[in-house]
């Protein structure tokens, strides 16, 4: 069972892990900095203004506990904003809120990649959970077809990440345009918002890279590495 503790795996995904750590640091530091810069609206008010201006009046906004766990639920048509965003009047708050509102606008306007991403969520969850379990069982029991099936299922996770990345980038672009277009943030004050959203984008790049490197490593290991490790 050397695969479970194979240091080569961590070497293989090291670029993605380092990028993810750097991106998380950038997100935290840029968010804290932008949280000190005032905005004319709270995060919730900015999101409501963006949604209503685009005709997405059916989307509700809820407050949830936590920090930077903001998200849009396309099934419930609810935009959920964290404590650090919902009631705060800062550039960080309106930037994050506008990004999530961007997802709601994608949903309302039938953005094709958003539709594909929503449809791929269940398969991605299956791939990351059941797929990896099947891979490990197949590896331990020397049942290569089962292991390859697990890898194929994990491919759904990679597909999701590849679709998710442009969806997130588009949501940020929509957010920046709406904030300036609606006069919520003057264009000359957008630098702090841009830093927050750009830093967040790198976290999605890192997640996509890690899923690709993981898939490639598992496939190469099963294709040739397993026979070497058994000797």
C-alpha positions in Angstrom: 0.0 0.0 0.0 2.8 2.5 -0.8 0.5 4.7 -2.8 -1.2 6.0 0.4 2.1 7.4 1.7 3.9 8.0 -1.5 6.0 11.2 -1.2 6.1 11.4 -5.0 2.5 12.3 -5.0 3.1 15.3 -2.8 6.0 16.3 -5.1 3.7 16.0 -8.1 1.1 18.3 -6.7 3.6 20.6 -5.0 3.2 23.4 -7.5 -0.5 23.5 -7.0 -0.2 23.4 -3.2 2.3 26.2 -3.1 0.1 28.3 -5.5 -2.9 27.6 -3.2 -1.1 28.7 -0.1 0.1 31.9 -1.8 -3.3 32.6 -3.1 -4.9 32.1 0.3 -2.4 34.5 1.8 -3.2 37.0 -0.9 -6.9 36.7 -0.4 -6.6 37.1 3.4 -4.2 40.1 3.2 -6.1 41.9 0.4 -9.4 41.3 2.1 -8.1 42.7 5.4 -6.6 45.7 3.7 -9.8 46.4 1.6 -11.9 46.0 4.7 -10.4 49.2 6.1 -11.5 51.2 3.1 -15.1 52.5 3.3 -17.8 52.0 0.7 -21.2 53.8 0.4 -23.2 50.6 0.8 -23.0 47.4 2.8 -22.3 44.2 1.1 -25.9 43.1 1.2 -27.1 46.5 -0.1 -24.6 46.5 -2.9 -25.7 42.9 -3.9 -29.4 43.9 -3.8 -28.8 46.9 -5.9 -26.9 44.9 -8.5 -29.5 42.1 -8.6 -32.5 44.5 -8.8 -30.8 46.6 -11.5 -30.4 43.5 -13.6 -33.9 42.3 -13.0 -33.0 39.4 -10.7 -35.5 40.5 -8.1 -36.4 36.9 -7.2 -33.0 36.2 -5.7 -33.0 36.5 -1.9 -30.0 37.5 0.2 -29.3 35.8 3.5 -26.7 36.4 6.3 -24.6 33.4 7.4 -22.0 33.1 10.1 -18.3 32.9 9.1 -15.7 34.6 7.0 -15.2 34.3 3.3 -17.7 31.5 2.9 -20.0 33.6 0.8 -21.8 31.7 -2.0 -24.8 31.7 -4.4 -27.2 28.8 -4.2 -28.7 28.4 -7.7 -31.3 25.8 -6.6 -32.7 27.9 -3.8 -32.1 31.2 -5.7 -30.4 32.6 -2.5 -27.2 34.7 -2.2 -25.6 33.9 1.2 -23.2 36.5 2.6 -21.0 36.0 5.6 -20.9 38.3 8.6 -17.7 40.0 7.3 -19.6 41.0 4.1 -23.3 41.2 4.7 -23.5 44.3 7.0 -20.1 45.8 6.4 -19.6 49.1 4.5 -16.1 48.4 3.0 -14.6 47.9 -0.4 -13.9 44.3 0.5 -17.5 43.6 1.4 -19.0 45.1 -1.7 -16.4 43.4 -3.9 -17.2 39.9 -2.5 -20.9 40.6 -2.5 -20.8 41.8 -6.1 -18.9 38.6 -7.1 -21.6 36.4 -5.7 -24.2 38.6 -7.2 -22.4 38.0 -10.5 -23.1 34.3 -10.1 -26.8 35.0 -9.6 -26.7 37.1 -12.8 -25.1 34.2 -14.7 -27.9 32.0 -13.5 -30.6 34.5 -14.3 -29.2 35.2 -17.8 -28.6 31.5 -18.7 -24.8 31.7 -18.8 -24.0 28.4 -20.5 -20.9 27.5 -18.5 -22.8 28.2 -15.3 -25.5 25.8 -16.4 -22.8 23.1 -17.2 -21.1 23.7 -13.9 -24.3 23.3 -11.9 -25.1 20.1 -13.7 -21.5 18.8 -13.1 -21.6 19.3 -9.3 -23.1 15.9 -8.4 -20.7 14.0 -10.7 -17.7 16.0 -9.3 -18.7 15.1 -5.7 -19.1 11.4 -6.8 -15.7 11.5 -8.5 -13.8 13.0 -5.6 -15.5 10.6 -3.1 -16.6 7.3 -4.7 -14.0 7.6 -7.5 -11.0 7.8 -5.2 -12.4 5.0 -3.0 -12.8 2.8 -6.0 -9.3 3.6 -7.1 -7.8 2.8 -3.7 -9.7 -0.5 -3.4 -8.7 -1.5 -7.0 -5.1 -0.7 -6.2 -5.0 -2.6 -2.9 -6.9 -5.6 -4.4 -4.9 -5.5 -7.7 -8.1 -5.0 -9.7 -6.9 -2.7 -12.3 -10.3 -2.2 -14.1 -11.8 -1.0 -10.8 -8.9 1.3 -10.3 -9.2 2.7 -13.8 -12.9 3.2 -13.3 -12.2 5.2 -10.1 -9.8 7.4 -12.1 -12.4 7.9 -14.8 -14.9 9.0 -12.1 -12.3 11.4 -10.7 -12.1 12.9 -14.2 -15.5 14.4 -13.5 -13.9 16.4 -10.7 -11.2 17.7 -13.1 -14.0 18.6 -15.7 -15.8 20.5 -13.0 -12.8 22.5 -12.1 -12.0 23.3 -15.7 -15.6 24.6 -16.1 -15.6 26.3 -12.7 -12.5 28.4 -13.4 -14.0 30.5 -16.3 -17.3 30.8 -14.4 -15.5 32.3 -11.4 -13.5 34.7 -13.6 -16.7 35.8 -15.4 -18.4 36.4 -12.1 -15.6 38.7 -11.0 -15.6 40.6 -14.4 -19.4 41.1 -14.0 -18.9 42.3 -10.4 -16.3 44.9 -11.4 -18.4 46.2 -14.3 -21.5 46.4 -12.1 -19.8 48.2 -9.2 -18.5 50.9 -11.5 -21.5 51.0 -13.8 -24.0 51.5 -11.0 -21.7 54.0 -9.2 -21.2 51.8 -6.1 -17.5 52.2 -6.4 -15.8 54.9 -8.5 -13.4 53.6 -11.1 -10.5 55.3 -9.4 -11.2 53.4 -6.2 -11.5 49.9 -7.7 -7.9 48.9 -7.1 -8.6 47.4 -3.7 -11.6 45.5 -5.1 -9.5 44.3 -8.0 -6.9 43.0 -5.6 -9.4 41.0 -3.6 -11.1 39.5 -6.6 -7.9 38.8 -8.5 -6.4 37.0 -5.4 -9.6 34.9 -5.1 -9.2 33.9 -8.8 -5.8 32.4 -8.1 -7.4 30.1 -5.6 -9.5 28.6 -8.4 -6.5 28.4 -10.6 -4.7 26.4 -7.9 -7.7 24.1 -7.4 -7.9 23.4 -11.1 -4.1 22.7 -11.3 -4.2 20.4 -8.3 -7.1 18.3 -9.7 -5.2 18.0 -13.1 -1.9 17.0 -11.5 -3.7 14.5 -9.2 -5.4 12.9 -12.1 -2.2 12.7 -14.1 -0.3 11.2 -11.2 -2.9 8.6 -10.4 -3.1 7.6 -14.0 0.7 7.4 -14.4 1.1 5.5 -11.2 -1.5 2.9 -12.2 -0.1 2.7 -15.7 3.4 1.8 -14.7 4.3 2.8 -11.1 2.2 0.1 -9.4 4.1 -2.7 -11.0 7.4 -1.1 -9.9 6.2 -0.5 -6.3 5.1 -4.2 -6.0 8.6 -5.4 -6.7 
